[in-house]
């Protein structure tokens, strides 16, 4: 199945913008809950979490998963107030 023009453009954009110390989806997925905790605490993101932040900026699939996790955590926090 050939890629659409939009999919090809997204793929090329992702390849061109990859950071040299980029992490993969598996590592991102394994640490995304920790990243979400930092985000919700409104504290400055530690340097060690920057790779997660960069990956989420570049990867639509992981970004969607992160958004769903963040929405769920925010809903739980809202329910406990």
N, CA, C and O atoms as CSV, one atom per row, in Angstrom:
chain,resi,resn,atom,element,x,y,z
A,1,UNK,N,N,0.847,-1.166,0.000
A,1,UNK,CA,C,0.000,0.000,0.000
A,1,UNK,C,C,0.902,1.241,0.000
A,1,UNK,O,O,1.698,1.409,0.924
A,2,UNK,N,N,0.801,2.086,-0.980
A,2,UNK,CA,C,1.642,3.286,-1.050
A,2,UNK,C,C,1.199,4.337,-0.020
A,2,UNK,O,O,0.033,4.398,0.370
A,3,UNK,N,N,2.154,5.151,0.403
A,3,UNK,CA,C,1.863,6.229,1.339
A,3,UNK,C,C,1.195,7.383,0.606
A,3,UNK,O,O,1.465,7.630,-0.570
A,4,UNK,N,N,0.325,8.082,1.315
A,4,UNK,CA,C,-0.276,9.278,0.742
A,4,UNK,C,C,0.762,10.406,0.761
A,4,UNK,O,O,1.799,10.295,1.415
A,5,UNK,N,N,0.479,11.464,0.058
A,5,UNK,CA,C,1.380,12.618,0.047
A,5,UNK,C,C,1.560,13.163,1.457
A,5,UNK,O,O,2.674,13.504,1.855
A,6,UNK,N,N,0.482,13.244,2.204
A,6,UNK,CA,C,0.540,13.750,3.583
A,6,UNK,C,C,1.410,12.839,4.467
A,6,UNK,O,O,2.220,13.328,5.254
A,7,UNK,N,N,1.243,11.532,4.334
A,7,UNK,CA,C,2.044,10.593,5.117
A,7,UNK,C,C,3.521,10.694,4.744
A,7,UNK,O,O,4.386,10.635,5.618
A,8,UNK,N,N,3.808,10.842,3.476
A,8,UNK,CA,C,5.194,10.977,3.024
A,8,UNK,C,C,5.809,12.258,3.579
A,8,UNK,O,O,6.945,12.246,4.054
A,9,UNK,N,N,5.074,13.348,3.521
A,9,UNK,CA,C,5.571,14.617,4.066
A,9,UNK,C,C,5.838,14.508,5.562
A,9,UNK,O,O,6.860,14.996,6.043
A,10,UNK,N,N,4.933,13.873,6.301
A,10,UNK,CA,C,5.128,13.685,7.739
A,10,UNK,C,C,6.364,12.843,8.025
A,10,UNK,O,O,7.141,13.148,8.931
A,11,UNK,N,N,6.537,11.788,7.250
A,11,UNK,CA,C,7.691,10.906,7.431
A,11,UNK,C,C,8.998,11.653,7.162
A,11,UNK,O,O,9.947,11.538,7.937
A,12,UNK,N,N,9.052,12.398,6.097
A,12,UNK,CA,C,10.252,13.165,5.767
A,12,UNK,C,C,10.521,14.209,6.853
A,12,UNK,O,O,11.670,14.397,7.252
A,13,UNK,N,N,9.494,14.879,7.327
A,13,UNK,CA,C,9.645,15.886,8.389
A,13,UNK,C,C,10.211,15.246,9.650
A,13,UNK,O,O,11.085,15.822,10.298
A,14,UNK,N,N,9.725,14.070,10.000
A,14,UNK,CA,C,10.215,13.376,11.188
A,14,UNK,C,C,11.680,12.991,11.029
A,14,UNK,O,O,12.461,13.123,11.971
A,15,UNK,N,N,12.056,12.520,9.853
A,15,UNK,CA,C,13.440,12.106,9.616
A,15,UNK,C,C,14.376,13.305,9.688
A,15,UNK,O,O,15.448,13.218,10.286
A,16,UNK,N,N,13.992,14.397,9.100
A,16,UNK,CA,C,14.835,15.587,9.047
A,16,UNK,C,C,15.002,16.229,10.425
A,16,UNK,O,O,16.055,16.798,10.712
A,17,UNK,N,N,13.996,16.148,11.265
A,17,UNK,CA,C,14.043,16.855,12.546
A,17,UNK,C,C,14.470,15.992,13.726
A,17,UNK,O,O,14.410,16.452,14.866
A,18,UNK,N,N,14.897,14.764,13.492
A,18,UNK,CA,C,15.304,13.887,14.585
A,18,UNK,C,C,16.552,14.440,15.263
A,18,UNK,O,O,17.523,14.805,14.600
A,19,UNK,N,N,16.514,14.497,16.575
A,19,UNK,CA,C,17.648,14.943,17.377
A,19,UNK,C,C,18.705,13.844,17.395
A,19,UNK,O,O,18.365,12.664,17.298
A,20,UNK,N,N,19.993,14.211,17.519
A,20,UNK,CA,C,21.046,13.195,17.525
A,20,UNK,C,C,20.957,12.238,18.711
A,20,UNK,O,O,21.363,11.083,18.587
A,21,UNK,N,N,20.446,12.676,19.841
A,21,UNK,CA,C,20.319,11.820,21.024
A,21,UNK,C,C,18.874,11.365,21.221
A,21,UNK,O,O,18.424,11.152,22.347
A,22,UNK,N,N,18.159,11.220,20.108
A,22,UNK,CA,C,16.742,10.868,20.155
A,22,UNK,C,C,16.536,9.474,20.728
A,22,UNK,O,O,17.393,8.598,20.615
A,23,UNK,N,N,15.383,9.296,21.342
A,23,UNK,CA,C,14.999,7.995,21.874
A,23,UNK,C,C,13.912,7.411,20.979
A,23,UNK,O,O,13.304,8.125,20.181
A,24,UNK,N,N,13.677,6.134,21.114
A,24,UNK,CA,C,12.645,5.464,20.340
A,24,UNK,C,C,11.313,5.440,21.078
A,24,UNK,O,O,11.203,5.870,22.227
A,25,UNK,N,N,10.332,4.937,20.401
A,25,UNK,CA,C,8.985,4.882,20.966
A,25,UNK,C,C,8.923,3.998,22.214
A,25,UNK,O,O,8.223,4.334,23.169
A,26,UNK,N,N,9.641,2.879,22.219
A,26,UNK,CA,C,9.604,2.000,23.392
A,26,UNK,C,C,10.121,2.691,24.641
A,26,UNK,O,O,9.509,2.596,25.705
A,27,UNK,N,N,11.246,3.386,24.517
A,27,UNK,CA,C,11.789,4.102,25.677
A,27,UNK,C,C,10.863,5.239,26.088
A,27,UNK,O,O,10.648,5.468,27.279
A,28,UNK,N,N,10.328,5.937,25.129
A,28,UNK,CA,C,9.406,7.029,25.430
A,28,UNK,C,C,8.193,6.495,26.185
A,28,UNK,O,O,7.788,7.051,27.206
A,29,UNK,N,N,7.624,5.416,25.670
A,29,UNK,CA,C,6.446,4.835,26.303
A,29,UNK,C,C,6.748,4.409,27.743
A,29,UNK,O,O,5.903,4.545,28.628
A,30,UNK,N,N,7.963,3.891,27.969
A,30,UNK,CA,C,8.354,3.451,29.299
A,30,UNK,C,C,8.542,4.580,30.294
A,30,UNK,O,O,8.495,4.355,31.504
A,31,UNK,N,N,8.755,5.798,29.800
A,31,UNK,CA,C,9.026,6.924,30.695
A,31,UNK,C,C,7.985,8.037,30.617
A,31,UNK,O,O,8.109,9.048,31.307
A,32,UNK,N,N,6.970,7.863,29.792
A,32,UNK,CA,C,6.013,8.947,29.569
A,32,UNK,C,C,5.187,9.263,30.827
A,32,UNK,O,O,4.797,10.413,31.027
A,33,UNK,N,N,4.920,8.275,31.664
A,33,UNK,CA,C,4.166,8.544,32.898
A,33,UNK,C,C,4.980,9.435,33.834
A,33,UNK,O,O,4.437,10.332,34.478
A,34,UNK,N,N,6.268,9.185,33.902
A,34,UNK,CA,C,7.147,10.032,34.714
A,34,UNK,C,C,7.157,11.463,34.172
A,34,UNK,O,O,7.121,12.426,34.939
A,35,UNK,N,N,7.207,11.591,32.858
A,35,UNK,CA,C,7.173,12.910,32.233
A,35,UNK,C,C,5.848,13.615,32.545
A,35,UNK,O,O,5.832,14.811,32.836
A,36,UNK,N,N,4.762,12.885,32.483
A,36,UNK,CA,C,3.449,13.458,32.784
A,36,UNK,C,C,3.398,13.952,34.228
A,36,UNK,O,O,2.825,15.009,34.496
A,37,UNK,N,N,3.989,13.204,35.162
A,37,UNK,CA,C,4.042,13.652,36.557
A,37,UNK,C,C,4.751,14.989,36.678
A,37,UNK,O,O,4.304,15.870,37.412
A,38,UNK,N,N,5.856,15.142,35.958
A,38,UNK,CA,C,6.575,16.415,35.978
A,38,UNK,C,C,5.709,17.530,35.402
A,38,UNK,O,O,5.669,18.632,35.948
A,39,UNK,N,N,5.038,17.255,34.337
A,39,UNK,CA,C,4.172,18.264,33.719
A,39,UNK,C,C,3.063,18.696,34.667
A,39,UNK,O,O,2.786,19.887,34.811
A,40,UNK,N,N,2.436,17.729,35.305
A,40,UNK,CA,C,1.322,18.042,36.201
A,40,UNK,C,C,1.778,18.755,37.467
A,40,UNK,O,O,1.008,19.507,38.062
A,41,UNK,N,N,3.008,18.530,37.881
A,41,UNK,CA,C,3.511,19.187,39.087
A,41,UNK,C,C,3.904,20.638,38.819
A,41,UNK,O,O,4.194,21.397,39.743
A,42,UNK,N,N,3.908,21.006,37.545
A,42,UNK,CA,C,4.247,22.363,37.115
A,42,UNK,C,C,5.682,22.747,37.494
A,42,UNK,O,O,6.005,23.926,37.636
A,43,UNK,N,N,6.530,21.733,37.654
A,43,UNK,CA,C,7.937,21.980,37.934
A,43,UNK,C,C,8.708,22.019,36.617
A,43,UNK,O,O,8.228,21.547,35.587
A,44,UNK,N,N,9.895,22.581,36.669
A,44,UNK,CA,C,10.739,22.598,35.485
A,44,UNK,C,C,11.127,21.163,35.123
A,44,UNK,O,O,11.470,20.359,35.990
A,45,UNK,N,N,11.065,20.866,33.845
A,45,UNK,CA,C,11.404,19.526,33.366
A,45,UNK,C,C,12.917,19.332,33.508
A,45,UNK,O,O,13.691,20.142,32.997
A,46,UNK,N,N,13.347,18.267,34.197
A,46,UNK,CA,C,14.785,18.021,34.319
A,46,UNK,C,C,15.421,17.706,32.964
A,46,UNK,O,O,14.756,17.229,32.044
A,47,UNK,N,N,16.698,17.979,32.866
A,47,UNK,CA,C,17.425,17.746,31.613
A,47,UNK,C,C,17.274,16.301,31.134
A,47,UNK,O,O,17.186,16.058,29.931
A,48,UNK,N,N,17.242,15.354,32.051
A,48,UNK,CA,C,17.111,13.952,31.687
A,48,UNK,C,C,15.787,13.603,31.035
A,48,UNK,O,O,15.660,12.551,30.407
A,49,UNK,N,N,14.804,14.472,31.178
A,49,UNK,CA,C,13.488,14.228,30.572
A,49,UNK,C,C,13.328,14.944,29.230
A,49,UNK,O,O,12.299,14.801,28.570
A,50,UNK,N,N,14.329,15.702,28.830
A,50,UNK,CA,C,14.239,16.454,27.566
A,50,UNK,C,C,14.089,15.524,26.362
A,50,UNK,O,O,13.435,15.880,25.382
A,51,UNK,N,N,14.687,14.343,26.432
A,51,UNK,CA,C,14.566,13.402,25.315
A,51,UNK,C,C,13.113,12.968,25.129
A,51,UNK,O,O,12.652,12.780,24.003
A,52,UNK,N,N,12.395,12.809,26.249
A,52,UNK,CA,C,10.969,12.466,26.175
A,52,UNK,C,C,10.209,13.616,25.527
A,52,UNK,O,O,9.392,13.415,24.628
A,53,UNK,N,N,10.492,14.813,25.996
A,53,UNK,CA,C,9.842,16.008,25.459
A,53,UNK,C,C,10.080,16.131,23.953
A,53,UNK,O,O,9.149,16.398,23.194
A,54,UNK,N,N,11.320,15.938,23.528
A,54,UNK,CA,C,11.650,16.019,22.099
A,54,UNK,C,C,10.943,14.930,21.300
A,54,UNK,O,O,10.435,15.187,20.209
A,55,UNK,N,N,10.912,13.721,21.840
A,55,UNK,CA,C,10.259,12.621,21.124
A,55,UNK,C,C,8.767,12.915,20.968
A,55,UNK,O,O,8.201,12.695,19.897
A,56,UNK,N,N,8.134,13.405,22.021
A,56,UNK,CA,C,6.701,13.704,21.941
A,56,UNK,C,C,6.417,14.800,20.923
A,56,UNK,O,O,5.369,14.798,20.279
A,57,UNK,N,N,7.335,15.721,20.780
A,57,UNK,CA,C,7.165,16.795,19.804
A,57,UNK,C,C,7.244,16.241,18.378
A,57,UNK,O,O,6.621,16.787,17.468
A,58,UNK,N,N,8.009,15.160,18.180
A,58,UNK,CA,C,8.244,14.639,16.842
A,58,UNK,C,C,7.362,13.454,16.459
A,58,UNK,O,O,7.156,13.201,15.272
A,59,UNK,N,N,6.842,12.731,17.435
A,59,UNK,CA,C,6.141,11.482,17.138
A,59,UNK,C,C,4.639,11.605,17.421
A,59,UNK,O,O,4.237,11.651,18.584
A,60,UNK,N,N,3.817,11.660,16.392
A,60,UNK,CA,C,2.377,11.822,16.599
A,60,UNK,C,C,1.743,10.668,17.383
A,60,UNK,O,O,0.820,10.893,18.165
A,61,UNK,N,N,2.219,9.453,17.185
A,61,UNK,CA,C,1.635,8.304,17.896
A,61,UNK,C,C,1.886,8.408,19.394
A,61,UNK,O,O,0.961,8.256,20.192
A,62,UNK,N,N,3.131,8.666,19.778
A,62,UNK,CA,C,3.449,8.790,21.203
A,62,UNK,C,C,2.787,10.026,21.801
A,62,UNK,O,O,2.355,10.004,22.953
A,63,UNK,N,N,2.708,11.098,21.026
A,63,UNK,CA,C,2.062,12.321,21.498
A,63,UNK,C,C,0.585,12.064,21.789
A,63,UNK,O,O,0.055,12.561,22.783
A,64,UNK,N,N,-0.080,11.296,20.936
A,64,UNK,CA,C,-1.487,10.953,21.172
A,64,UNK,C,C,-1.642,10.127,22.450
A,64,UNK,O,O,-2.555,10.363,23.242
A,65,UNK,N,N,-0.746,9.160,22.642
A,65,UNK,CA,C,-0.782,8.342,23.867
A,65,UNK,C,C,-0.541,9.204,25.101
A,65,UNK,O,O,-1.218,9.052,26.118
A,66,UNK,N,N,0.424,10.105,25.004
A,66,UNK,CA,C,0.735,11.005,26.120
A,66,UNK,C,C,-0.462,11.890,26.451
A,66,UNK,O,O,-0.806,12.059,27.621
A,67,UNK,N,N,-1.089,12.447,25.437
A,67,UNK,CA,C,-2.258,13.314,25.646
A,67,UNK,C,C,-3.379,12.547,26.343
A,67,UNK,O,O,-4.027,13.077,27.246
A,68,UNK,N,N,-3.608,11.306,25.930
A,68,UNK,CA,C,-4.650,10.488,26.564
A,68,UNK,C,C,-4.294,10.228,28.029
A,68,UNK,O,O,-5.158,10.308,28.902
A,69,UNK,N,N,-3.031,9.919,28.296
A,69,UNK,CA,C,-2.583,9.705,29.674
A,69,UNK,C,C,-2.749,10.972,30.495
A,69,UNK,O,O,-3.275,10.930,31.607
A,70,UNK,N,N,-2.308,12.092,29.956
A,70,UNK,CA,C,-2.408,13.366,30.663
A,70,UNK,C,C,-3.867,13.728,30.936
A,70,UNK,O,O,-4.200,14.176,32.033
A,71,UNK,N,N,-4.725,13.540,29.958
A,71,UNK,CA,C,-6.154,13.819,30.157
A,71,UNK,C,C,-6.728,12.954,31.272
A,71,UNK,O,O,-7.497,13.436,32.104
A,72,UNK,N,N,-6.354,11.675,31.290
A,72,UNK,CA,C,-6.833,10.776,32.343
A,72,UNK,C,C,-6.327,11.184,33.717
A,72,UNK,O,O,-7.085,11.188,34.686
A,73,UNK,N,N,-5.049,11.527,33.802
A,73,UNK,CA,C,-4.478,11.954,35.087
A,73,UNK,C,C,-5.110,13.252,35.577
A,73,UNK,O,O,-5.377,13.413,36.768
A,74,UNK,N,N,-5.344,14.170,34.655
A,74,UNK,CA,C,-6.000,15.424,35.038
A,74,UNK,C,C,-7.426,15.184,35.512
A,74,UNK,O,O,-7.882,15.840,36.448
A,75,UNK,N,N,-8.133,14.260,34.886
A,75,UNK,CA,C,-9.497,13.929,35.293
A,75,UNK,C,C,-9.503,13.310,36.689
A,75,UNK,O,O,-10.367,13.627,37.507
A,76,UNK,N,N,-8.546,12.435,36.961
A,76,UNK,CA,C,-8.461,11.829,38.296
A,76,UNK,C,C,-8.176,12.892,39.332
A,76,UNK,O,O,-8.786,12.905,40.401
A,77,UNK,N,N,-7.248,13.788,39.021
A,77,UNK,CA,C,-6.904,14.873,39.942
A,77,UNK,C,C,-8.117,15.764,40.191
A,77,UNK,O,O,-8.359,16.189,41.321
A,78,UNK,N,N,-8.874,16.044,39.138
A,78,UNK,CA,C,-10.058,16.890,39.267
A,78,UNK,C,C,-11.106,16.210,40.168
A,78,UNK,O,O,-11.756,16.864,40.984
A,79,UNK,N,N,-11.255,14.894,40.002
A,79,UNK,CA,C,-12.232,14.141,40.794
A,79,UNK,C,C,-11.879,14.080,42.278
A,79,UNK,O,O,-12.769,13.909,43.110
A,80,UNK,N,N,-10.608,14.215,42.623
A,80,UNK,CA,C,-10.202,14.113,44.025
A,80,UNK,C,C,-10.203,15.454,44.737
A,80,UNK,O,O,-9.863,15.511,45.919
A,81,UNK,N,N,-10.570,16.521,44.069
A,81,UNK,CA,C,-10.591,17.845,44.719
A,81,UNK,C,C,-11.850,18.060,45.493
A,81,UNK,O,O,-12.030,19.117,46.098
